[in-house]
Amino acid sequence: MIKNRFGRIVILLLVLTSFVFSKETISKEAYEKLQEANKMLEEKKYKSAKVILNELLKSENKMEKTYALQTLANIYINQQNYKKVIIYYEKLISLNTLEKKDIDNMKFSLSQIYMSENIYKKGIKLSLELLKGGFEKKNALYENLAIAYYYNEQYKKSIPYIQKLIAIKKEKEQWYRMLYSSYIESKNYKGAIKTLKYLVSAYQKEEYWMQLISVYQTTKKYKDSLATLELAYKKGFIKQENNLMYLVSILLQNNLYNKASQYLKTGLDKNLIKTTKRNFDILVSCYLNSKNYKDLIPTLANSKYGNTPKYKILTANIHYTNGNYQGVINTLKNYKFKKNSKYDGQKYIMLSLSYYELDKDKSSKTYLKKASLNKHEKRRALSIASDLGYKI
């Protein structure tokens, strides 16, 4: 894109400056050959045009050479061969046959071509030279220098020119973005935060909110990060799944489990967050850490991810802790665990204890005996039997 833009500027320049000198400065023969070459250029007969022009380059007449070089440069512009354009531009400038204004315009175009070819140091040098020499297109030079310094990874030097462009440009967003990036790359976080605050205020985009939050995290301003996250969410600017999950992770880092579960549950309900096993596990963890058993139990019961040995035992434990012994029985009695597994043994222990609490000693003994036959829970089952006065 940059290369095409520079190409259009260069073509315009050469068309306007071609044959600006009087015909008397070159021979009639050379003039006719140049006209012939330009006609071939228009017809895209580049190879034939080059033969004529290369012959003219042998002339001792500097003006003839100038016209030949201009036309050759135009050919290579049309062919988008900018490396060749650079060669001919440099030769044209070194000949010094054009007026100062025309040379300056050519230097300006050359500086842009340098940048389109990633030759930033030469582009910077030429732009600074023009700026110092009073070139009239100062704003364009500021843009050259801002971009060249930035892509040459001289971020600190890029910043002053970006700021100049922000002051004069109507469309400022792209320059603020570059300014923010320059501050980040030069580790000027204070400047980055200030820039992002403006971007958030002016453009209200989710990416700017998230970048501001990230910089707060990087600079260990955790309270500011969390406050900004919640504000962005309340304003409706956090909608992408990865950003919502980032909000959840920040809340978890701050041990705000209840808030984290609320944001995660809302995201899942609105299909802003995918209902994956990982996200389900995080939600369960949030409920557990906030001791929100009221929401945890139905979450486990109504999700396919809750129908696992691990979560069945967890559900039973919650019921038991809360004195809902029938809930333990309803959860475990008909659920088939892998035979002789650790979970299978835990099932029998919990069923035995629940029946005991419900004064159903016969069922309690039956399940405790089954637990005693499980290698993982045998010792525990025998200990419980002793405590309860059962013979199994």
C-alpha positions as semicolon CSV with decimal commas, in nm:
position;residue;x (nm);y (nm);z (nm)
1;M;0,000;0,000;0,000
2;I;0,279;0,240;0,088
3;K;0,467;0,154;-0,226
4;N;0,166;0,226;-0,448
5;R;0,105;0,560;-0,279
6;F;0,467;0,668;-0,330
7;G;0,448;0,546;-0,689
8;R;0,156;0,778;-0,774
9;I;0,340;1,077;-0,625
10;V;0,651;0,999;-0,828
11;I;0,462;0,964;-1,157
12;L;0,288;1,295;-1,103
13;L;0,619;1,466;-1,032
14;L;0,790;1,338;-1,344
15;V;0,503;1,416;-1,575
16;L;0,496;1,774;-1,451
17;T;0,871;1,824;-1,478
18;S;0,932;1,652;-1,810
19;F;1,062;1,892;-2,075
20;V;1,033;2,200;-1,856
21;F;1,345;2,341;-2,020
22;S;1,360;2,503;-2,359
23;K;1,435;2,285;-2,661
24;E;1,744;2,493;-2,738
25;T;1,934;2,334;-2,448
26;I;1,947;1,998;-2,630
27;S;2,002;1,898;-2,991
28;K;1,711;1,856;-3,229
29;E;1,806;1,490;-3,277
30;A;1,803;1,427;-2,901
31;Y;1,469;1,605;-2,866
32;E;1,311;1,387;-3,136
33;K;1,451;1,071;-2,974
34;L;1,308;1,175;-2,637
35;Q;0,968;1,236;-2,796
36;E;0,986;0,893;-2,958
37;A;1,083;0,731;-2,627
38;N;0,794;0,902;-2,446
39;K;0,550;0,780;-2,711
40;M;0,679;0,425;-2,661
41;L;0,638;0,469;-2,287
42;E;0,271;0,564;-2,338
43;E;0,229;0,253;-2,556
44;K;0,409;0,045;-2,289
45;K;0,685;-0,050;-2,533
46;Y;0,937;-0,024;-2,254
47;K;1,213;-0,236;-2,404
48;S;1,233;-0,025;-2,722
49;A;1,216;0,297;-2,521
50;K;1,507;0,185;-2,301
51;V;1,728;0,125;-2,605
52;I;1,680;0,485;-2,719
53;L;1,722;0,633;-2,372
54;N;2,035;0,433;-2,284
55;E;2,193;0,564;-2,603
56;L;2,112;0,922;-2,494
57;L;2,282;0,860;-2,159
58;K;2,613;0,845;-2,346
59;S;2,573;1,211;-2,443
60;E;2,807;1,473;-2,295
61;N;2,511;1,710;-2,275
62;K;2,389;1,709;-1,913
63;M;2,043;1,826;-2,011
64;E;2,000;1,540;-2,255
65;K;2,108;1,302;-1,981
66;T;1,859;1,462;-1,744
67;Y;1,565;1,410;-1,978
68;A;1,676;1,053;-2,053
69;L;1,707;0,972;-1,681
70;Q;1,364;1,122;-1,611
71;T;1,202;0,911;-1,880
72;L;1,384;0,595;-1,768
73;A;1,267;0,659;-1,412
74;N;0,909;0,686;-1,543
75;I;0,943;0,352;-1,719
76;Y;1,056;0,177;-1,403
77;I;0,780;0,346;-1,204
78;N;0,526;0,198;-1,444
79;Q;0,695;-0,140;-1,399
80;Q;0,696;-0,088;-1,019
81;N;1,070;-0,152;-1,012
82;Y;1,151;0,098;-0,738
83;K;1,508;-0,016;-0,689
84;K;1,582;0,103;-1,043
85;V;1,386;0,424;-0,983
86;I;1,617;0,497;-0,688
87;I;1,924;0,459;-0,907
88;Y;1,795;0,705;-1,168
89;Y;1,670;0,953;-0,911
90;E;2,005;0,957;-0,738
91;K;2,178;1,016;-1,072
92;L;1,934;1,298;-1,156
93;I;1,999;1,471;-0,826
94;S;2,376;1,436;-0,862
95;L;2,364;1,594;-1,211
96;N;2,222;1,910;-1,050
97;T;2,077;2,040;-1,376
98;L;1,725;2,105;-1,248
99;E;1,597;2,407;-1,060
100;K;1,624;2,387;-0,679
101;K;1,248;2,353;-0,642
102;D;1,242;2,059;-0,884
103;I;1,540;1,894;-0,716
104;D;1,372;1,931;-0,377
105;N;1,053;1,774;-0,511
106;M;1,259;1,489;-0,651
107;K;1,440;1,445;-0,320
108;F;1,106;1,433;-0,144
109;S;0,976;1,164;-0,380
110;L;1,303;0,976;-0,341
111;S;1,270;0,987;0,038
112;Q;0,928;0,824;0,006
113;I;1,061;0,559;-0,229
114;Y;1,342;0,485;0,017
115;M;1,081;0,415;0,282
116;S;0,870;0,203;0,050
117;E;1,183;-0,011;0,002
118;N;1,258;-0,013;0,379
119;I;1,569;0,201;0,332
120;Y;1,480;0,407;0,635
121;K;1,817;0,563;0,716
122;K;1,846;0,724;0,372
123;G;1,483;0,834;0,388
124;I;1,543;0,998;0,724
125;K;1,863;1,169;0,609
126;L;1,697;1,312;0,299
127;S;1,386;1,426;0,489
128;L;1,594;1,604;0,754
129;E;1,798;1,771;0,481
130;L;1,480;1,898;0,313
131;L;1,336;2,015;0,644
132;K;1,649;2,208;0,722
133;G;1,650;2,356;0,370
134;G;1,303;2,505;0,408
135;F;1,110;2,259;0,190
136;E;0,752;2,384;0,165
137;K;0,579;2,051;0,231
138;K;0,673;2,041;0,599
139;N;0,373;1,834;0,704
140;A;0,463;1,565;0,451
141;L;0,819;1,562;0,586
142;Y;0,687;1,522;0,941
143;E;0,494;1,220;0,819
144;N;0,803;1,080;0,645
145;L;1,011;1,117;0,961
146;A;0,744;0,981;1,195
147;I;0,702;0,668;0,984
148;A;1,071;0,620;0,901
149;Y;1,189;0,654;1,261
150;Y;0,909;0,425;1,378
151;Y;0,981;0,145;1,131
152;N;1,353;0,187;1,187
153;E;1,274;0,115;1,555
154;Q;1,391;0,460;1,668
155;Y;1,073;0,509;1,866
156;K;1,183;0,800;2,083
157;K;1,281;1,001;1,775
158;S;0,951;0,916;1,609
159;I;0,740;1,057;1,894
160;P;0,796;1,434;1,835
161;Y;0,698;1,402;1,468
162;I;0,391;1,193;1,550
163;Q;0,284;1,464;1,796
164;K;0,326;1,728;1,524
165;L;0,103;1,523;1,294
166;I;-0,162;1,482;1,565
167;A;-0,172;1,859;1,601
168;I;-0,237;1,916;1,229
169;K;-0,425;1,610;1,104
170;K;-0,803;1,590;1,095
171;E;-0,800;1,211;1,114
172;K;-0,596;1,152;1,427
173;E;-0,671;0,795;1,536
174;Q;-0,397;0,619;1,338
175;W;-0,139;0,863;1,469
176;Y;-0,251;0,818;1,827
177;R;-0,216;0,443;1,773
178;M;0,138;0,490;1,648
179;L;0,212;0,725;1,938
180;Y;0,088;0,465;2,187
181;S;0,298;0,195;2,021
182;S;0,607;0,420;2,027
183;Y;0,560;0,487;2,398
184;I;0,524;0,115;2,468
185;E;0,830;0,022;2,262
186;S;1,036;0,289;2,439
187;K;0,887;0,176;2,775
188;N;0,737;0,516;2,845
189;Y;0,431;0,375;3,020
190;K;0,319;0,711;3,154
191;G;0,291;0,842;2,798
192;A;0,122;0,517;2,686
193;I;-0,144;0,544;2,958
194;K;-0,213;0,909;2,875
195;T;-0,249;0,822;2,505
196;L;-0,478;0,527;2,574
197;K;-0,700;0,735;2,800
198;Y;-0,753;0,971;2,507
199;L;-0,821;0,681;2,267
200;V;-1,071;0,527;2,507
201;S;-1,247;0,859;2,552
202;A;-1,248;0,958;2,184
203;Y;-1,313;0,627;2,009
204;Q;-1,463;0,394;2,274
205;K;-1,320;0,078;2,118
206;E;-1,280;-0,249;2,304
207;E;-0,916;-0,289;2,197
208;Y;-0,820;0,046;2,357
209;W;-0,989;-0,048;2,683
210;M;-0,802;-0,378;2,689
211;Q;-0,469;-0,214;2,605
212;L;-0,516;0,035;2,887
213;I;-0,596;-0,248;3,126
214;S;-0,287;-0,437;3,007
215;V;-0,057;-0,138;3,065
216;Y;-0,199;-0,095;3,415
217;Q;-0,120;-0,461;3,478
218;T;0,232;-0,422;3,337
219;T;0,297;-0,124;3,564
220;K;0,147;-0,311;3,863
221;K;-0,141;-0,067;3,898
222;Y;-0,376;-0,352;3,976
223;K;-0,653;-0,143;4,129
224;D;-0,661;0,084;3,823
225;S;-0,659;-0,223;3,598
226;L;-0,951;-0,384;3,777
227;A;-1,149;-0,059;3,799
228;T;-1,099;0,004;3,426
229;L;-1,201;-0,353;3,344
230;E;-1,525;-0,328;3,536
231;L;-1,602;0,015;3,393
232;A;-1,544;-0,112;3,039
233;Y;-1,771;-0,409;3,107
234;K;-2,048;-0,192;3,252
235;K;-2,028;0,038;2,949
236;G;-2,063;-0,264;2,721
237;F;-1,720;-0,248;2,563
238;I;-1,601;-0,594;2,664
239;K;-1,767;-0,842;2,431
240;Q;-1,495;-1,064;2,286
241;E;-1,450;-1,397;2,461
242;N;-1,077;-1,360;2,525
243;N;-1,134;-1,018;2,683
244;L;-1,417;-1,146;2,902
245;M;-1,199;-1,432;3,018
246;Y;-0,919;-1,184;3,086
247;L;-1,162;-0,992;3,308
248;V;-1,244;-1,315;3,492
249;S;-0,874;-1,398;3,536
250;I;-0,800;-1,052;3,681
251;L;-1,086;-1,091;3,928
252;L;-0,956;-1,433;4,028
253;Q;-0,607;-1,291;4,080
254;N;-0,764;-1,049;4,324
255;N;-0,958;-1,332;4,497
256;L;-1,289;-1,180;4,388
257;Y;-1,446;-1,518;4,319
258;N;-1,810;-1,413;4,346
259;K;-1,770;-1,131;4,091
260;A;-1,570;-1,359;3,863
261;S;-1,850;-1,618;3,869
262;Q;-2,110;-1,352;3,789
263;Y;-1,923;-1,224;3,484
264;L;-1,844;-1,574;3,365
265;K;-2,202;-1,698;3,409
266;T;-2,340;-1,393;3,225
267;G;-2,095;-1,447;2,941
268;L;-2,193;-1,814;2,914
269;D;-2,565;-1,737;2,924
270;K;-2,532;-1,474;2,650
271;N;-2,314;-1,703;2,436
272;L;-2,031;-1,450;2,454
273;I;-1,818;-1,722;2,611
274;K;-1,811;-2,077;2,476
275;T;-1,946;-2,349;2,702
276;T;-1,632;-2,561;2,715
277;K;-1,513;-2,799;2,985
278;R;-1,234;-2,557;3,076
279;N;-1,475;-2,266;3,123
280;F;-1,714;-2,491;3,315
281;D;-1,430;-2,595;3,548
282;I;-1,343;-2,230;3,608
283;L;-1,706;-2,148;3,691
284;V;-1,723;-2,439;3,936
285;S;-1,400;-2,323;4,096
286;C;-1,542;-1,971;4,135
287;Y;-1,855;-2,103;4,304
288;L;-1,651;-2,325;4,532
289;N;-1,412;-2,050;4,640
290;S;-1,699;-1,809;4,704
291;K;-1,893;-2,089;4,880
292;N;-2,187;-2,020;4,653
293;Y;-2,338;-2,368;4,680
294;K;-2,683;-2,239;4,589
295;D;-2,570;-2,176;4,228
296;L;-2,309;-2,450;4,219
297;I;-2,549;-2,743;4,276
298;P;-2,781;-2,668;3,979
299;T;-2,479;-2,580;3,763
300;L;-2,333;-2,925;3,828
301;A;-2,668;-3,096;3,783
302;N;-2,764;-2,928;3,455
303;S;-2,437;-2,951;3,263
304;K;-2,302;-3,248;3,073
305;Y;-1,963;-3,160;3,220
306;G;-2,107;-3,212;3,568
307;N;-2,188;-3,575;3,494
308;T;-1,845;-3,706;3,592
309;P;-1,722;-3,905;3,895
310;K;-1,528;-3,606;4,022
311;Y;-1,826;-3,372;4,016
312;K;-2,074;-3,631;4,143
313;I;-1,859;-3,679;4,452
314;L;-1,823;-3,301;4,484
315;T;-2,201;-3,257;4,466
316;A;-2,253;-3,527;4,727
317;N;-1,996;-3,364;4,956
318;I;-2,175;-3,029;4,933
319;H;-2,508;-3,192;5,014
320;Y;-2,355;-3,373;5,309
321;T;-2,183;-3,061;5,444
322;N;-2,515;-2,879;5,429
323;G;-2,703;-3,162;5,601
324;N;-2,893;-3,266;5,289
325;Y;-2,841;-3,641;5,335
326;Q;-3,119;-3,739;5,100
327;G;-2,948;-3,522;4,837
328;V;-2,633;-3,734;4,881
329;I;-2,834;-4,051;4,828
330;N;-3,015;-3,911;4,523
331;T;-2,682;-3,804;4,370
332;L;-2,482;-4,122;4,427
333;K;-2,708;-4,423;4,465
334;N;-2,772;-4,490;4,097
335;Y;-2,452;-4,340;3,957
336;K;-2,213;-4,608;3,833
337;F;-1,850;-4,542;3,913
338;K;-1,566;-4,756;3,785
339;K;-1,568;-5,069;3,999
340;N;-1,308;-5,072;4,280
341;S;-1,197;-4,718;4,190
342;K;-1,126;-4,452;4,452
343;Y;-1,450;-4,273;4,361
344;D;-1,643;-4,598;4,394
345;G;-1,512;-4,639;4,747
346;Q;-1,598;-4,280;4,836
347;K;-1,951;-4,336;4,706
348;Y;-2,012;-4,620;4,952
349;I;-1,862;-4,425;5,244
350;M;-2,085;-4,125;5,178
351;L;-2,397;-4,334;5,128
352;S;-2,326;-4,519;5,452
353;L;-2,281;-4,196;5,649
354;S;-2,593;-4,039;5,495
355;Y;-2,811;-4,338;5,580
356;Y;-2,668;-4,332;5,930
357;E;-2,772;-3,966;5,970
358;L;-3,120;-4,065;5,853
359;D;-3,128;-4,344;6,117
360;K;-3,128;-4,618;5,855
361;D;-2,868;-4,843;6,013
362;K;-2,931;-5,142;5,790
363;S;-2,854;-4,949;5,470
364;S;-2,565;-4,773;5,644
365;K;-2,402;-5,108;5,734
366;T;-2,460;-5,247;5,384
367;Y;-2,276;-4,960;5,213
368;L;-2,003;-4,950;5,477
369;K;-1,936;-5,318;5,413
370;K;-1,908;-5,248;5,040
371;A;-1,663;-4,968;5,119
372;S;-1,451;-5,208;5,327
373;L;-1,405;-5,424;5,017
374;N;-1,258;-5,128;4,825
375;K;-0,878;-5,116;4,845
376;H;-0,876;-4,734;4,850
377;E;-1,127;-4,692;5,133
378;K;-1,091;-5,018;5,331
379;R;-0,901;-4,867;5,624
380;R;-1,134;-4,568;5,649
381;A;-1,444;-4,792;5,631
382;L;-1,322;-5,015;5,912
383;S;-1,239;-4,708;6,124
384;I;-1,588;-4,564;6,071
385;A;-1,746;-4,900;6,152
386;S;-1,554;-4,911;6,479
387;D;-1,662;-4,556;6,567
388;L;-2,026;-4,633;6,489
389;G;-2,021;-4,971;6,668
390;Y;-2,093;-5,169;6,354
391;K;-1,974;-5,523;6,290
392;I;-1,909;-5,563;5,918
